[in-house]
Amino acid sequence: MRSSRFLIATLKETPSDAEVISHKLMLRAGMIRKSASGLYNWLPMGLRVLRKVEKIVREEMNKSGAMEVLMPVVQPAELWEESGRWQQYGPELLRMNDRHDRPFCLGPTHEEVITDLIRNEIKSYKQLPANFYQIQTKFRDEIRPRFGVMRSREFIMKDAYSFHNSVESLQETYDVMHATYCSIFTRLGLQFRPVLADTGSIGGAFSHEFHVLADSGEDDIAFSNGSDYAANIEKAEALPPATPRPAPQHLLQEVATPGKHSIEDVCAFLKVAPQQTVKTLIVLGEVRADKTQPLVALVLRGDHELNEIKAEKLTGVAAPLTLAPEARIKDELGLSIGSIGPVGLQIPMIVDHAAAHLADFVCGANKEGFHLTGVNWERDEKAPLVADIRNVVAGDPSPCGKGTLEIKRGIEVGHIFQLGTKYSEAMKARVLDENGKEQTMIMGCYGIGVTRVVAAAIEQNFDDNGIIWPDAIAPFHIAIVPINISKSEAVANKSEELYAELTKAGYDVLLMDDEKARLGAMLADTDLMGIPHRIVIGDRGLEAGNVEYKGRRDLEKQEIAASDIVNFLQNRIAL
Amino acid sequence: MRSSRFLIATLKETPSDAEVISHKLMLRAGMIRKSASGLYNWLPMGLRVLRKVEKIVREEMNKSGAMEVLMPVVQPAELWEESGRWQQYGPELLRMNDRHDRPFCLGPTHEEVITDLIRNEIKSYKQLPANFYQIQTKFRDEIRPRFGVMRSREFIMKDAYSFHNSVESLQETYDVMHATYCSIFTRLGLQFRPVLADTGSIGGAFSHEFHVLADSGEDDIAFSNGSDYAANIEKAEALPPATPRPAPQHLLQEVATPGKHSIEDVCAFLKVAPQQTVKTLIVLGEVRADKTQPLVALVLRGDHELNEIKAEKLTGVAAPLTLAPEARIKDELGLSIGSIGPVGLQIPMIVDHAAAHLADFVCGANKEGFHLTGVNWERDEKAPLVADIRNVVAGDPSPCGKGTLEIKRGIEVGHIFQLGTKYSEAMKARVLDENGKEQTMIMGCYGIGVTRVVAAAIEQNFDDNGIIWPDAIAPFHIAIVPINISKSEAVANKSEELYAELTKAGYDVLLMDDEKARLGAMLADTDLMGIPHRIVIGDRGLEAGNVEYKGRRDLEKQEIAASDIVNFLQNRIAL
């Protein structure tokens, strides 16, 4: 491609409404433009990347044996009523009526449509397993779309749905999809991790998220340094301490802590480490027959964070997890937040393993302005109900039994999921089994956020000068930057020659042939746009038979013999 | 692809709601399934064809220098308000409010979005011309979706929009697009014609439609047998007769024609040819200052059809063309339809060239139950205002001056259009010209109905057994049909060997490896699915070293040496 015939829409200034680096750089590099809140136009530069991601996803999905289909963006309400989601889904589901006043929605996902399609096409266990995918536009009416295409309203997903007559068959396809996703993200050139994920309210045996690792990621991921265990922190199990609880050494004391409510303040005041304290959170319990919700206390070590996903699965705790209103705590317990502790607390209490393992700890005294020190379970308060309710932290032993955990941040770009019969049961998607009996199909689903991958790749690969694309998804592999193309015939000729040769060798090459562009601006643009390989061609180099090469991550440029440059690049860029 | 791993969803029966052959065959061949009225799922077999069409369109568009972009399906109302189309567009524009109650629509077309995008990106004449295209989902809420994907509500279009600073530049890009469309439809393997089309109310110098020729087409296209002139019948000019009008031979007579109103009845009764009669249609004229609409008479030869597009462009006639209500004709003229004629009619009258060329003709007597014979212009009624207001018919002289016209039927699959400044003016899409002065950009637009092409290809290529795909867009080039694959090792081996060889040679091959399928059913399926080349492999043939080949259009099958079949196919199928 010649820059003179391509819309290079780079911006010097960062648009003010962009919060994250990928959004800033996608705007600055001329990849996307906003059409309305959460709706983006893909400019030619951005679309080249998107299409490369799509191509890799499609090739690997085909290789896995999945069959590509295409389902409509607009979906009839009646299918969503069958599955029950027409009522369950909130305002993220954009609903509309057609000219005949029939209700439809824009599909945020296609479980209903595929289940409807397949229940009519697949009638026998002999046709199973079968896995269908599409790469299609989705719409989710986010309350606050942001971060560019990272959380837009309209986006492109690869979604796949598999159908089975046994859980073993589901597991097989699930494993194939796991391997396929690993191939996809490897081919995309991204550092990623498949991590165990929570299966949410749907249940099902397994769910894995695929995360692109990036410091700016929204999710914390726990890894073992001694195995390939990795889990979303929502899901990662905190093992109970392996040693017995130490014996009490101190007497229970009530100490005045005037105005000290936070763990931080109390620790500083009493000169103890947060690890030697516990904090008590009051949440709402499960709704009772009389429709009241009792209060429940959750007790954690002072330095630990509550894991809401774990907590809301506890017996007796309401899901979604809801902190008790301060007024109710005041009314029913006569206490204010920051003075609560487990000793003598007259409501059900669940204590995290780590908090339950402490001896001689500090906690609120259930009396405004006072804390207890030297507290010991069993001696000062009866042995509590213990559970895993905290987020793991770096240094925790890995739940796999090998090594300790590290925490990194990730951006979720894929999710594979054993759906079970949630949709097939509700929508009566059945086949005849070996004995001619009707059997409900078992389903899996497998998503990749195709547009999101583009943003995540940038979050992982950028520097102060702009994007740094992996070769596999770069809009152009190579930029040829001629110095004074309009004045030097030698430069013009060599640029054209290399452009032709490298294009013929199969590379996507951007020839910066705009006669009026300045060298500095061209170099800044190729850096900003993230083109991974750059050749500068000038008279001075050519006199010595050389061109100048710089990889986008290189600190130094190199002089390469012009006669050798194609070979040199072929050794660096795998197609 | 192996049939055992592919969803072959052929149907023996034709679904009752399919009216046209392409819809029937797409359902029967397992290409599409209806999700809701006008919304279709593309099954794997259908999607393979759709993707091949897309690929050819994309490659040729890229070759033309157009840049691919991707604009959102969901569009903000404010852009449509800027162009004025939010008010103009009818219920085909599916409108909705998002969760914040802001109005949006599903894009039936993207002029507003691209004009908004480009007015912000292109600021100087130096960046022009530029042509942007996308292949994207559109939605048009048809009042009565039908004919499967031929007139569905959700469909895929390739739409392109070009921007210019002069009409000469627009004409250049328009010509490139014309040539590109010819390349696309040629590569698709379709018989097509670019035809001059009406530019509608937008004006503009030129518009061409691209029609796939098919007897079932909705449009009539007029061709010259002496040149490459072709035009939609809406647009094709009927030349005035080249000879002078014959002199009157008969006297004017009033004859009783009791109960005879139609041309057919009158001709039979009076024993004259329709060519010797005229018919008079009463339509509404342009709205006057006092908001009344006068009646206007349009006079045609009895055998000719009114061309509404031509008629509504006449001075003094209202657009869209509207027949006058019978009651008004009765009230104001005291006449009923079927008795009206030009002689003595007291309203403005416009007469088609052919009707104005008649001598001694028959027409209504403006008196219930009577007609006039031997009528002559100038002698019996003053010389009328004459214009071209009829559809051309086969045998008319071609307006290009060479040859006579033939009429064929076509399916419109593409349309190229010189838009001018309709959108750029309304939306203030301006650039700075050579003198630093603001100039409104001039636009062109260029569409191809990608999903429609698939249906049109079938309307042109089918027989009693099913679809007959052109090689270029066939879901599979070749079907390998083994006889008794589960019983004969020789058959199984040769089938696998050929499958591997032909796949390696670059062909898309369907190996019918389902062990339980019967030969007859497999042959019927490959015919129905339209696979253009078929190899049957059986023990008997193999004993003689042969396999059996049949092209989808061939009447006879042939025995080909197994050792030669790859070579044989390479000579028949160009990749």
Boltz contact constraints between the chains, C-beta under 6 A:
constraints:
  - contact:
      token1: [A, 5]
      token2: [B, 65]
      max_distance: 6.0
  - contact:
      token1: [A, 7]
      token2: [B, 67]
      max_distance: 6.0
  - contact:
      token1: [A, 9]
      token2: [B, 121]
      max_distance: 6.0
  - contact:
      token1: [A, 33]
      token2: [B, 117]
      max_distance: 6.0
  - contact:
      token1: [A, 35]
      token2: [B, 72]
      max_distance: 6.0
  - contact:
      token1: [A, 35]
      token2: [B, 113]
      max_distance: 6.0
  - contact:
      token1: [A, 36]
      token2: [B, 76]
      max_distance: 6.0
  - contact:
      token1: [A, 39]
      token2: [B, 72]
      max_distance: 6.0
  - contact:
      token1: [A, 39]
      token2: [B, 74]
      max_distance: 6.0
  - contact:
      token1: [A, 41]
      token2: [B, 71]
      max_distance: 6.0
  - contact:
      token1: [A, 41]
      token2: [B, 117]
      max_distance: 6.0
  - contact:
      token1: [A, 42]
      token2: [B, 69]
      max_distance: 6.0
  - contact:
      token1: [A, 42]
      token2: [B, 70]
      max_distance: 6.0
  - contact:
      token1: [A, 43]
      token2: [B, 69]
      max_distance: 6.0
  - contact:
      token1: [A, 44]
      token2: [B, 67]
      max_distance: 6.0
  - contact:
      token1: [A, 44]
      token2: [B, 69]
      max_distance: 6.0
  - contact:
      token1: [A, 47]
      token2: [B, 68]
      max_distance: 6.0
  - contact:
      token1: [A, 47]
      token2: [B, 69]
      max_distance: 6.0
  - contact:
      token1: [A, 47]
      token2: [B, 70]
      max_distance: 6.0
  - contact:
      token1: [A, 65]
      token2: [B, 5]
      max_distance: 6.0
  - contact:
      token1: [A, 67]
      token2: [B, 7]
      max_distance: 6.0
  - contact:
      token1: [A, 67]
      token2: [B, 44]
      max_distance: 6.0
  - contact:
      token1: [A, 68]
      token2: [B, 47]
      max_distance: 6.0
  - contact:
      token1: [A, 69]
      token2: [B, 42]
      max_distance: 6.0
  - contact:
      token1: [A, 69]
      token2: [B, 43]
      max_distance: 6.0
  - contact:
      token1: [A, 69]
      token2: [B, 44]
      max_distance: 6.0
  - contact:
      token1: [A, 69]
      token2: [B, 47]
      max_distance: 6.0
  - contact:
      token1: [A, 70]
      token2: [B, 42]
      max_distance: 6.0
  - contact:
      token1: [A, 70]
      token2: [B, 47]
      max_distance: 6.0
  - contact:
      token1: [A, 71]
      token2: [B, 41]
      max_distance: 6.0
  - contact:
      token1: [A, 72]
      token2: [B, 35]
      max_distance: 6.0
  - contact:
      token1: [A, 72]
      token2: [B, 39]
      max_distance: 6.0
  - contact:
      token1: [A, 72]
      token2: [B, 154]
      max_distance: 6.0
  - contact:
      token1: [A, 73]
      token2: [B, 137]
      max_distance: 6.0
  - contact:
      token1: [A, 74]
      token2: [B, 39]
      max_distance: 6.0
  - contact:
      token1: [A, 74]
      token2: [B, 154]
      max_distance: 6.0
  - contact:
      token1: [A, 76]
      token2: [B, 36]
      max_distance: 6.0
  - contact:
      token1: [A, 91]
      token2: [B, 99]
      max_distance: 6.0
  - contact:
      token1: [A, 96]
      token2: [B, 96]
      max_distance: 6.0
  - contact:
      token1: [A, 98]
      token2: [B, 141]
      max_distance: 6.0
  - contact:
      token1: [A, 99]
      token2: [B, 91]
      max_distance: 6.0
  - contact:
      token1: [A, 99]
      token2: [B, 141]
      max_distance: 6.0
  - contact:
      token1: [A, 113]
      token2: [B, 35]
      max_distance: 6.0
  - contact:
      token1: [A, 117]
      token2: [B, 33]
      max_distance: 6.0
  - contact:
      token1: [A, 117]
      token2: [B, 41]
      max_distance: 6.0
  - contact:
      token1: [A, 121]
      token2: [B, 9]
      max_distance: 6.0
  - contact:
      token1: [A, 137]
      token2: [B, 73]
      max_distance: 6.0
  - contact:
      token1: [A, 141]
      token2: [B, 98]
      max_distance: 6.0
  - contact:
      token1: [A, 141]
      token2: [B, 99]
      max_distance: 6.0
  - contact:
      token1: [A, 154]
      token2: [B, 72]
      max_distance: 6.0
  - contact:
      token1: [A, 154]
      token2: [B, 74]
      max_distance: 6.0
